[in-house]
């Protein structure tokens, strides 16, 4: 296994950081790697918000499901799916563009998240840990005001970066699902109850599978934050459905 593959397999989420800044050269390398990511039609349908204001970090730590480590991270980046800048460029150039629609937003989400993953991979290669914060999609009205987001810009992902503590370095990475459950040949196939249980058995651990599944469904899928994320996503979508 070559070094790139080793790092991709070894990388894990880091939620506790040393009190050590990220050097400007390392930060630049992370951002440059993000902007070198594959992108639809070379449009780079994203804007990266570099959150340097501690007060904004403190607010995000509360609004994004009360996670204090967000405020403690030396580098916080928000990757926005941005359909606004091309709309503005087309209008400024007299092109009479249509309004951005849902398909444009989905493409921009792809661009933003591909760039985010490049940043994650670059950071890990430097010894810098990171964690995705999906909760940035929650509380649409608050985050729009906090980050001054125009109507055709949606926060696709937030990433926090920092030097991992020793405990984080030693913490075991959760095992991923077996390939036969994830890779389907040519067409999608529904998996039956027995195969789904086999796929998820590791997560249940010593608990009875049905008990673990019910608890996980309640804690994640049916949770208040999951419902809020869907409500906020629908709010962001309104601009793209006119």
Secondary structure as GFF3:
##gff-version 3
##sequence-region A 1 242
A	DSSP	alpha_helix	3	10	.	.	.	ID=ss1
A	DSSP	alpha_helix	24	35	.	.	.	ID=ss2
A	DSSP	three_ten_helix	40	42	.	.	.	ID=ss3
A	DSSP	beta_strand	46	50	.	.	.	ID=ss4
A	DSSP	alpha_helix	54	63	.	.	.	ID=ss5
A	DSSP	alpha_helix	69	72	.	.	.	ID=ss6
A	DSSP	beta_strand	75	82	.	.	.	ID=ss7
A	DSSP	alpha_helix	84	92	.	.	.	ID=ss8
A	DSSP	alpha_helix	102	125	.	.	.	ID=ss9
A	DSSP	beta_strand	128	133	.	.	.	ID=ss10
A	DSSP	three_ten_helix	134	137	.	.	.	ID=ss11
A	DSSP	alpha_helix	140	147	.	.	.	ID=ss12
A	DSSP	beta_strand	153	163	.	.	.	ID=ss13
A	DSSP	alpha_helix	166	170	.	.	.	ID=ss14
A	DSSP	alpha_helix	179	182	.	.	.	ID=ss15
A	DSSP	alpha_helix	193	204	.	.	.	ID=ss16
A	DSSP	alpha_helix	209	216	.	.	.	ID=ss17
A	DSSP	pi_helix	217	221	.	.	.	ID=ss18
A	DSSP	alpha_helix	224	237	.	.	.	ID=ss19
A	DSSP	three_ten_helix	238	241	.	.	.	ID=ss20
###
